[in-house]
């Protein structure tokens, strides 16, 4: 007969605590707020795509070089990167644990940071230096 191990940290136990409650709440709120901002900015993104469809590079630089278009686009890229990091965090939490999870989260954060810096830097270069 197999011996069953009973622990106090089971999901069915309402007194079990997993992780930092404040960090989880911050993650939840950040995910919802960045999602809402992404929905609000979709109009800007659609305008840019429709405006530059079929145009050459000069027209693209002219549209993105406009401060009223370029700066919000740079902000959007940063917010999308934060949302992307948080979304991948949810997936990584489900499938990875301990050291492997920490490594994957570090690589996820690094990837999102590189994407955000490259995108924001490119857009701001066009806005301020043409």
C-alpha positions in Angstrom: 0.0 0.0 0.0 1.3 3.4 -1.0 1.8 5.9 1.8 0.2 9.3 1.1 2.1 12.4 2.1 -0.1 15.2 3.5 1.4 18.7 3.4 -0.1 21.9 4.5 0.8 23.6 1.2 -1.8 22.1 -1.1 -4.0 24.1 -3.4 -7.2 22.8 -1.6 -6.0 24.3 1.7 -7.3 27.9 1.9 -4.5 28.9 4.3 -1.8 28.1 1.8 0.1 31.1 0.5 2.0 31.1 -2.8 4.4 33.9 -3.5 4.2 37.6 -2.6 0.6 38.9 -2.5 1.7 42.5 -3.3 3.8 41.5 -6.3 0.9 39.4 -7.6 -1.5 42.3 -7.2 0.9 44.6 -8.9 1.3 42.1 -11.8 -2.5 41.8 -12.1 -3.0 45.5 -12.2 -0.1 46.2 -14.6 -1.4 43.5 -17.0 -4.9 45.1 -17.0 -3.7 48.7 -17.3 -1.2 47.9 -20.1 -3.9 45.9 -21.9 -6.3 48.9 -21.7 -3.7 51.3 -23.0 -2.9 49.0 -25.9 -6.6 49.0 -26.8 -6.7 52.8 -26.6 -3.6 53.2 -28.8 -4.8 50.8 -31.5 -6.3 53.7 -33.3 -2.9 55.4 -33.6 -1.4 52.2 -34.8 -4.1 51.7 -37.4 -3.7 55.3 -38.6 0.1 54.8 -39.1 -0.4 51.5 -41.0 -3.1 52.9 -43.3 -1.2 56.2 -43.8 2.1 54.6 -44.8 0.7 51.6 -46.8 2.2 51.6 -50.2 4.4 54.6 -49.5 8.1 54.8 -49.7 10.7 55.4 -46.9 10.5 59.2 -47.2 6.8 59.2 -46.4 7.2 56.8 -43.6 9.9 59.0 -42.0 7.7 62.0 -42.5 4.7 60.4 -40.7 6.7 58.9 -37.8 8.9 62.1 -37.7 5.9 64.1 -36.7 6.1 64.5 -32.9 2.4 64.0 -32.4 2.7 60.6 -34.0 6.2 59.5 -33.1 6.3 60.2 -29.4 3.0 58.3 -28.7 4.3 55.5 -30.9 7.5 55.3 -28.8 5.3 55.2 -25.6 3.2 52.5 -27.2 6.3 50.4 -27.9 7.3 50.6 -24.3 3.9 49.7 -23.0 3.6 46.7 -25.4 7.0 45.5 -24.2 5.8 45.6 -20.6 2.6 43.8 -21.5 4.6 41.2 -23.5 6.9 40.5 -20.5 3.9 40.1 -18.1 2.1 37.8 -20.5 5.1 35.6 -21.0 5.5 35.5 -17.2 2.1 33.9 -16.8 3.0 31.2 -19.3 6.4 30.6 -17.7 4.9 30.3 -14.2 2.7 27.5 -15.4 5.4 25.4 -17.0 8.7 26.2 -15.3 9.8 26.1 -11.7 12.7 27.1 -9.4 16.0 27.8 -11.2 14.7 27.2 -14.7 11.9 29.7 -14.1 14.3 32.3 -12.8 16.5 31.8 -15.9 13.6 32.0 -18.3 12.3 35.1 -16.6 15.7 36.7 -16.8 15.9 36.0 -20.5 12.3 37.1 -21.0 13.0 40.4 -19.3 16.2 40.9 -21.2 14.5 40.2 -24.5 11.6 42.6 -23.8 14.1 45.2 -22.7 16.1 44.9 -25.9 13.0 45.0 -28.1 11.7 48.1 -26.2 15.0 50.0 -26.3 15.6 49.2 -30.0 12.0 50.2 -30.9 11.9 53.4 -28.8 15.4 54.4 -29.8 14.6 54.0 -33.5 11.3 56.0 -33.3 12.9 58.8 -31.2 15.9 59.0 -33.6 13.4 59.6 -36.5 11.4 62.1 -34.4 14.3 64.2 -33.3 17.0 63.7 -35.9 15.0 62.7 -39.0 
